C-alpha cells in the first residue's frame, strides 16, 4: 500500500502524470516508440513504393497506435512547456505563407513541420517513464547501426556518394554524407549512455559497444567535416573514461579505442583524411564542397536577412532568396542563418525557445541524464553550425528526448559506480540519485 501511495504522489508531482491505476507503459505505446525512434535514422535508407521514406509509414502507424493507447484509458499530460514553443514555431511557419516570396516552397515546408509537430506531440505523450526513454534511445541506436552497416557495405563495394562532387565519400541509401555522419554521431552518444545503464542485457550491450567501435570509422568514411567536429565532445568523454576508469571498465575502454584506431588507420581512404583537412579548393577533388562556398552562402544569406529581419522571406525559401545575389542555388549549411533568412528573428527565437526549455529542464534532471542531454544538444548544435538541420526529424527527436529526460513515475536503477570493474566506458560523473546529491567520491 505504501508503494502505491508513493507512486500516486509521484505521479501528481510530475509534468507527465500517469494514472496510477493504469499500466504505465502499454505494449502498444512501446511499439509506437520503437517504430518512430528506430525509423528516424532510416529516413533515406529505406524508401517504400508509393509511400516514400519509411518514416512516412511509421509516423502514420505511430498515430494509430497512440490513439489506441489513449482509447484504452491511459491518462497523460504531455509537458506543455516543451510543446508550447514547438507549436508556436509551427504556427509562425504557417503564417509565413502569407508573405513568402515562393508560396509553393513554403507549403512544402509547412507540411514537413506539421508532421514534425505531430511526432513531437506523440513522443512527448508516450515517453513518461525511465524504461520508455531507454527504449527510445536503444531503438535509435539500433536504427543507426543499420546505417553503419550500409555505409560499410557501400565502402566495400566502392559505391561512393556524390561522386560528381567529391572523391571518397560514402553514405547510407539516398542520404547526404553529412546527414549520415551527423546521425551516426548522435547514435554514438546514445550508445555510450546506454552502456552506462546497469539493466541492459548482454545482447544490447553488444549492439551498443559495436556501435561505439564502428561509428568513428563511418564518420571518417563520410568525410563529413561537420560530423567530425560534432564527434569531438563524445570522443573527449570516451578518452576521459579511459583515463579515469578502473578495472575491467578501463581495459574495455582501451580496447575500444585501440580496435577503433586500427580500423581507422587500416581502412579509411587517404581521400577522406584529405577532405577533412581541406577548407578550400576544387569542388571535384577531395576538398569538394569547400568551406569557401559555404562562406559565400552565409554571406549572401546574412545580407538578405537585413531586407526582412523580423518576419523573413517565408519557410523553405533560403536557396531562392540567395540565388538572386549568388547567381546559383545554394543552401545555408547553417541552421541558424537559414532560420533568420526564412523566418526572421521571430522564427529563430521561437525555434531556440525549444532548446532553452531543454537546457532549463536539464537543470532538474539527474546527473547521468543531464550529461547525456548536454552531449546530445552540444552534438546537434555543432552540426547545425555546418548544416541546415532545422527541418530534420533527428533534430526534433533530440529536442523531445532531452525535454523528457528525468520525467517518469518509476524509480531509476542505481548507476554503475565509477570504480566498478564491470562498468564499460564508465565516466565518474557522480551519483545519479534523486536530488543530485553528490556521492562520497565526488570530492565534496
C-alpha positions as CSV (number, residue, x, y, z in Angstrom):
1,X,0.0,0.0,0.0
2,X,2.9,2.4,0.8
3,X,4.4,1.8,-2.6
4,X,1.1,2.5,-4.3
5,X,0.6,5.7,-2.3
6,X,4.1,6.8,-3.2
7,X,3.6,6.2,-6.9
8,X,0.4,8.2,-6.7
9,X,2.1,11.1,-5.0
10,X,5.0,11.0,-7.5
11,X,2.5,10.9,-10.5
12,X,0.8,14.0,-9.1
13,X,4.1,15.9,-8.9
14,X,5.5,15.1,-12.3
15,X,5.0,17.1,-15.6
16,X,3.8,13.9,-17.3
17,X,1.3,12.3,-15.0
18,X,0.1,8.7,-15.3
19,X,-3.0,7.3,-13.7
20,X,-1.6,5.0,-11.0
21,X,-4.4,2.6,-11.8
22,X,-3.4,2.1,-15.4
23,X,-0.3,0.4,-16.8
24,X,2.5,2.9,-17.1
25,X,3.9,1.6,-20.4
26,X,1.3,-0.4,-22.5
27,X,2.7,-2.7,-25.2
28,X,1.2,-0.5,-27.9
29,X,2.9,2.6,-26.5
30,X,6.2,0.8,-26.5
31,X,5.7,-0.4,-30.1
32,X,4.9,3.2,-31.2
33,X,8.1,4.4,-29.6
34,X,10.2,1.7,-31.2
35,X,8.8,2.3,-34.7
36,X,9.3,6.1,-34.5
37,X,12.7,6.2,-33.0
38,X,14.2,3.3,-34.9
39,X,12.9,4.6,-38.3
40,X,14.2,8.2,-37.9
41,X,17.8,7.2,-38.8
42,X,16.5,5.2,-41.7
43,X,14.6,8.1,-43.3
44,X,16.6,8.0,-46.6
45,X,17.9,4.4,-46.3
46,X,14.5,2.7,-46.7
47,X,12.2,4.2,-49.3
48,X,8.9,2.4,-49.8
49,X,7.0,2.4,-53.1
50,X,4.2,5.0,-53.2
51,X,4.7,5.8,-49.5
52,X,8.2,7.2,-49.9
53,X,10.6,7.3,-46.9
54,X,9.9,4.7,-44.3
55,X,9.3,7.5,-41.7
56,X,6.1,8.4,-43.6
57,X,4.7,4.9,-42.8
58,X,6.0,4.7,-39.3
59,X,4.5,8.1,-38.4
60,X,1.1,7.1,-39.7
61,X,1.3,3.8,-37.7
62,X,2.5,5.7,-34.7
63,X,-0.6,8.0,-34.8
64,X,-2.9,4.9,-35.0
65,X,-1.1,3.2,-32.1
66,X,-1.1,6.4,-30.0
67,X,-4.8,6.8,-30.5
68,X,-5.3,3.2,-29.5
69,X,-3.3,3.7,-26.3
70,X,-5.3,6.8,-25.4
71,X,-8.5,5.0,-26.1
72,X,-7.5,2.4,-23.5
73,X,-7.8,5.0,-20.8
74,X,-4.1,5.9,-20.3
75,X,-4.2,9.5,-18.9
76,X,-1.1,11.6,-19.8
77,X,-0.3,15.2,-19.6
78,X,2.5,16.0,-22.1
79,X,5.0,18.7,-21.0
80,X,3.2,21.8,-22.0
81,X,6.4,23.9,-21.6
82,X,8.1,21.7,-24.3
83,X,5.1,21.6,-26.7
84,X,4.2,25.3,-26.5
85,X,7.3,26.7,-28.2
86,X,7.2,23.9,-30.8
87,X,3.5,24.7,-31.5
88,X,4.2,28.5,-31.7
89,X,7.1,27.9,-34.0
90,X,4.9,25.8,-36.3
91,X,2.2,28.4,-36.3
92,X,4.8,31.1,-37.3
93,X,5.9,28.8,-40.2
94,X,2.3,28.5,-41.4
95,X,1.8,32.3,-41.2
96,X,5.0,32.9,-43.2
97,X,3.0,31.6,-46.2
98,X,1.2,35.0,-46.4
99,X,4.5,36.9,-47.0
100,X,6.5,34.2,-48.7
101,X,8.4,35.0,-51.9
102,X,7.8,31.4,-53.0
103,X,4.5,30.1,-51.6
104,X,4.9,26.7,-53.2
105,X,8.1,26.1,-51.3
106,X,6.6,27.3,-48.1
107,X,3.6,25.0,-48.4
108,X,6.0,22.0,-48.7
109,X,7.9,23.2,-45.6
110,X,4.7,23.7,-43.7
111,X,3.8,20.1,-44.4
112,X,7.2,19.0,-43.0
113,X,6.8,21.0,-39.8
114,X,3.3,19.9,-39.2
115,X,4.5,16.3,-39.5
116,X,7.4,17.0,-37.1
117,X,5.0,18.7,-34.6
118,X,2.8,15.6,-34.7
119,X,5.8,13.3,-33.9
120,X,6.9,15.6,-31.1
121,X,3.5,15.5,-29.6
122,X,3.2,11.7,-29.8
123,X,6.6,11.1,-28.2
124,X,6.1,13.7,-25.5
125,X,2.9,11.8,-24.5
126,X,4.4,8.3,-24.8
127,X,7.8,8.9,-23.1
128,X,6.7,9.1,-19.5
129,X,8.9,6.6,-17.7
130,X,12.6,5.7,-17.5
131,X,12.0,2.5,-19.4
132,X,10.2,4.3,-22.2
133,X,13.1,6.7,-22.7
134,X,15.7,3.9,-22.6
135,X,13.7,2.1,-25.2
136,X,13.7,5.2,-27.4
137,X,17.4,5.6,-27.1
138,X,18.0,1.9,-27.8
139,X,15.7,2.0,-30.8
140,X,17.6,4.9,-32.3
141,X,20.9,3.1,-31.8
142,X,19.6,0.0,-33.5
143,X,18.4,2.1,-36.5
144,X,21.8,3.8,-36.6
145,X,23.6,0.5,-36.7
146,X,21.8,-0.3,-39.9
147,X,23.2,2.9,-41.3
148,X,26.6,1.9,-40.2
149,X,26.2,-1.4,-41.9
150,X,25.1,0.2,-45.2
151,X,27.9,2.7,-45.2
152,X,30.4,-0.2,-44.7
153,X,28.7,-2.2,-47.4
154,X,29.0,0.7,-49.9
155,X,32.6,1.2,-48.9
156,X,33.4,-2.5,-49.6
157,X,31.6,-2.3,-52.9
158,X,33.3,1.0,-53.8
159,X,30.0,2.8,-54.1
160,X,30.9,6.4,-53.3
161,X,28.3,9.0,-52.7
162,X,28.2,12.3,-54.6
163,X,31.0,11.1,-56.9
164,X,30.5,14.1,-59.1
165,X,31.2,16.5,-56.2
166,X,33.8,14.8,-54.1
167,X,36.1,11.8,-54.0
168,X,35.9,9.1,-51.5
169,X,32.7,9.9,-49.7
170,X,30.3,7.2,-48.6
171,X,26.8,7.4,-47.2
172,X,23.8,5.2,-46.5
173,X,21.0,4.9,-49.0
174,X,20.0,8.2,-50.6
175,X,21.2,10.2,-47.6
176,X,23.7,13.0,-47.9
177,X,27.0,12.0,-46.3
178,X,26.8,15.0,-43.9
179,X,23.4,13.8,-42.7
180,X,24.7,10.2,-42.4
181,X,27.6,11.3,-40.3
182,X,25.5,13.5,-38.0
183,X,23.1,10.7,-37.4
184,X,25.8,8.3,-36.6
185,X,27.4,10.7,-34.1
186,X,24.1,11.1,-32.3
187,X,23.8,7.3,-32.2
188,X,27.3,7.2,-30.6
189,X,26.2,9.5,-27.7
190,X,23.1,7.4,-27.1
191,X,25.1,4.1,-27.2
192,X,27.5,5.5,-24.7
193,X,24.7,6.4,-22.4
194,X,23.0,3.0,-22.7
195,X,26.3,1.3,-21.8
196,X,26.2,3.3,-18.5
197,X,23.0,1.7,-17.5
198,X,23.2,-1.5,-15.4
199,X,20.0,-3.1,-16.6
200,X,20.9,-3.5,-20.3
201,X,21.1,-7.1,-21.5
202,X,24.3,-8.6,-22.9
203,X,22.8,-8.6,-26.4
204,X,22.0,-4.9,-26.4
205,X,25.3,-4.1,-24.6
206,X,27.0,-5.9,-27.6
207,X,24.9,-3.8,-30.0
208,X,25.9,-0.6,-28.2
209,X,29.5,-1.5,-28.0
210,X,29.6,-2.4,-31.7
211,X,28.1,1.0,-32.5
212,X,30.8,2.8,-30.5
213,X,33.6,0.9,-32.2
214,X,32.4,1.2,-35.8
215,X,30.8,4.7,-35.7
216,X,34.1,6.6,-35.8
217,X,35.1,4.6,-38.9
218,X,31.8,5.5,-40.6
219,X,32.2,9.2,-39.7
220,X,35.5,9.3,-41.4
221,X,34.2,7.4,-44.4
222,X,31.5,10.0,-44.9
223,X,34.4,12.6,-44.9
224,X,31.9,15.0,-43.3
225,X,33.7,17.8,-41.5
226,X,30.6,18.8,-39.6
227,X,30.1,15.3,-38.3
228,X,33.8,15.1,-37.4
229,X,33.7,18.3,-35.4
230,X,30.4,17.1,-33.7
231,X,32.1,13.9,-32.7
232,X,34.7,15.7,-30.6
233,X,32.6,16.0,-27.4
234,X,31.8,12.3,-27.2
235,X,35.4,11.5,-28.1
236,X,36.5,13.6,-25.2
237,X,34.1,11.8,-22.9
238,X,35.4,8.4,-24.1
239,X,39.0,9.5,-23.5
240,X,38.1,10.7,-20.1
241,X,36.5,7.3,-19.4
242,X,39.8,5.7,-20.3
243,X,41.9,7.9,-18.0
244,X,39.5,7.9,-15.0
245,X,38.0,4.4,-15.2
246,X,39.4,1.3,-13.3
247,X,39.4,-2.4,-13.5
248,X,37.9,-4.2,-16.5
249,X,36.0,-1.0,-17.4
250,X,39.3,0.7,-18.2
251,X,40.6,-2.3,-20.1
252,X,37.5,-2.4,-22.2
253,X,37.6,1.3,-22.9
254,X,41.2,1.0,-24.0
255,X,40.3,-2.0,-26.2
256,X,37.5,0.0,-27.9
257,X,39.9,2.9,-28.6
258,X,42.7,0.5,-29.8
259,X,40.4,-1.5,-32.1
260,X,38.8,1.6,-33.4
261,X,42.2,3.2,-34.1
262,X,43.3,0.1,-36.0
263,X,40.2,0.2,-38.2
264,X,40.7,3.9,-38.9
265,X,44.3,3.5,-40.0
266,X,43.7,0.3,-42.0
267,X,40.6,1.2,-43.9
268,X,39.9,4.9,-44.1
269,X,40.9,6.2,-47.6
270,X,43.5,8.9,-47.8
271,X,41.0,11.0,-49.7
272,X,38.7,11.1,-46.6
273,X,41.6,12.4,-44.5
274,X,42.5,14.9,-47.2
275,X,39.0,16.3,-47.3
276,X,38.8,16.7,-43.5
277,X,41.9,18.8,-43.7
278,X,40.8,20.9,-46.7
279,X,38.9,24.2,-46.2
280,X,39.1,25.4,-49.8
281,X,39.9,24.1,-53.3
282,X,38.5,22.4,-56.3
283,X,34.9,21.2,-55.7
284,X,35.6,18.0,-57.7
285,X,38.6,17.0,-55.6
286,X,38.9,15.6,-52.1
287,X,38.0,19.1,-50.7
288,X,34.8,19.1,-52.7
289,X,32.2,21.3,-51.2
290,X,34.8,23.6,-49.8
291,X,34.2,25.9,-46.9
292,X,34.8,28.9,-49.3
293,X,31.4,28.2,-51.0
294,X,29.7,27.8,-47.6
295,X,31.1,31.2,-46.5
296,X,29.7,32.7,-49.7
297,X,26.3,31.2,-48.9
298,X,26.3,32.6,-45.4
299,X,27.5,36.0,-46.5
300,X,24.7,36.3,-49.1
301,X,22.2,35.0,-46.6
302,X,23.3,37.5,-43.9
303,X,22.9,40.3,-46.4
304,X,19.4,39.1,-47.4
305,X,18.4,38.8,-43.8
306,X,18.6,42.6,-43.3
307,X,16.0,43.1,-46.0
308,X,13.4,41.3,-43.9
309,X,14.9,41.0,-40.4
310,X,11.6,40.4,-38.4
311,X,9.5,38.0,-40.5
312,X,11.9,36.7,-43.1
313,X,11.1,35.6,-46.7
314,X,9.0,32.5,-45.9
315,X,9.8,29.0,-44.8
316,X,11.8,27.0,-47.3
317,X,12.9,30.0,-49.4
318,X,16.6,30.4,-48.5
319,X,18.0,29.0,-51.7
320,X,15.7,31.1,-53.9
321,X,16.5,34.3,-52.0
322,X,20.2,33.8,-52.1
323,X,20.1,32.8,-55.8
324,X,19.3,36.4,-56.6
325,X,22.7,37.6,-55.4
326,X,24.8,34.4,-55.8
327,X,23.6,33.5,-59.3
328,X,23.1,29.9,-58.2
329,X,21.0,27.8,-55.9
330,X,22.9,27.1,-52.7
331,X,21.7,26.2,-49.2
332,X,22.8,27.8,-46.0
333,X,24.8,25.0,-44.4
334,X,23.9,26.7,-41.1
335,X,20.6,26.2,-39.4
336,X,20.7,29.5,-37.5
337,X,21.3,31.7,-40.6
338,X,18.8,29.6,-42.6
339,X,16.1,30.3,-40.0
340,X,17.0,34.0,-39.8
341,X,16.5,34.4,-43.6
342,X,13.4,32.3,-43.9
343,X,11.6,33.2,-40.7
344,X,13.3,36.2,-39.3
345,X,14.3,36.9,-35.7
346,X,10.8,35.8,-34.5
347,X,11.1,32.4,-36.1
348,X,14.7,31.8,-34.8
349,X,13.6,33.0,-31.4
350,X,10.7,30.5,-31.3
351,X,12.9,27.7,-32.5
352,X,15.6,28.4,-29.9
353,X,12.9,28.6,-27.2
354,X,12.7,24.8,-27.5
355,X,16.4,24.5,-26.9
356,X,16.2,26.9,-24.0
357,X,13.4,24.8,-22.5
358,X,15.6,21.7,-22.8
359,X,18.5,23.4,-21.1
360,X,16.4,24.6,-18.3
361,X,14.8,21.2,-17.8
362,X,18.2,19.5,-17.6
363,X,18.9,21.5,-14.5
364,X,16.3,19.5,-12.7
365,X,17.3,16.1,-14.2
366,X,19.6,13.7,-12.5
367,X,23.3,14.0,-13.2
368,X,23.6,11.0,-15.5
369,X,20.6,12.1,-17.7
370,X,21.9,15.7,-17.5
371,X,25.2,14.7,-19.0
372,X,23.7,12.8,-21.9
373,X,21.2,15.6,-22.6
374,X,24.0,18.2,-22.7
375,X,26.0,15.9,-25.0
376,X,23.1,15.5,-27.4
377,X,22.4,19.2,-27.5
378,X,26.1,20.0,-27.9
379,X,26.4,17.5,-30.7
380,X,23.4,18.8,-32.5
381,X,24.5,22.4,-32.0
382,X,27.9,21.8,-33.6
383,X,26.4,20.0,-36.6
384,X,23.8,22.9,-37.0
385,X,26.7,25.3,-37.5
386,X,27.6,23.5,-40.7
387,X,24.3,22.0,-42.0
388,X,20.7,23.1,-42.3
389,X,19.0,20.7,-39.9
390,X,16.1,22.7,-38.7
391,X,13.5,20.6,-40.6
392,X,15.2,17.2,-39.9
393,X,13.5,14.5,-37.9
394,X,16.6,13.8,-35.9
395,X,16.7,17.4,-34.8
396,X,13.2,17.3,-33.2
397,X,13.8,13.8,-31.9
398,X,16.8,15.2,-29.9
399,X,14.7,18.0,-28.6
400,X,11.9,15.8,-27.4
401,X,14.2,13.2,-25.9
402,X,16.2,15.8,-24.0
403,X,12.9,17.5,-23.0
404,X,11.5,14.3,-21.4
405,X,14.7,13.2,-19.6
406,X,14.2,12.8,-15.9
407,X,10.4,12.6,-16.1
408,X,8.6,9.5,-15.0
409,X,6.8,7.7,-12.2
410,X,9.2,4.8,-11.7
411,X,12.5,4.9,-9.9
412,X,15.7,4.8,-11.8
413,X,18.1,1.9,-11.4
414,X,21.2,2.7,-9.4
415,X,24.0,3.9,-11.8
416,X,27.2,1.9,-12.2
417,X,29.9,3.2,-9.8
418,X,33.0,4.7,-11.5
419,X,35.2,2.1,-9.9
420,X,33.1,-0.9,-10.8
421,X,35.3,-3.2,-12.8
422,X,32.3,-4.4,-14.8
423,X,31.3,-0.9,-15.9
424,X,32.4,-0.4,-19.5
425,X,33.2,3.1,-20.5
426,X,32.2,4.4,-17.1
427,X,32.6,8.1,-16.5
428,X,32.8,9.2,-12.9
429,X,30.1,11.8,-13.1
430,X,28.9,11.2,-9.6
431,X,25.8,9.7,-8.2
432,X,22.5,9.8,-10.2
433,X,20.4,9.6,-7.0
434,X,17.3,11.7,-6.9
435,X,18.1,15.3,-6.0
436,X,21.5,15.0,-7.5
437,X,23.2,14.6,-4.1
438,X,26.9,14.1,-4.5
439,X,28.5,10.8,-3.5
440,X,31.5,10.4,-1.3
441,X,33.7,10.0,-4.3
442,X,32.7,13.5,-5.7
443,X,35.3,15.2,-3.7
444,X,32.7,17.2,-1.7
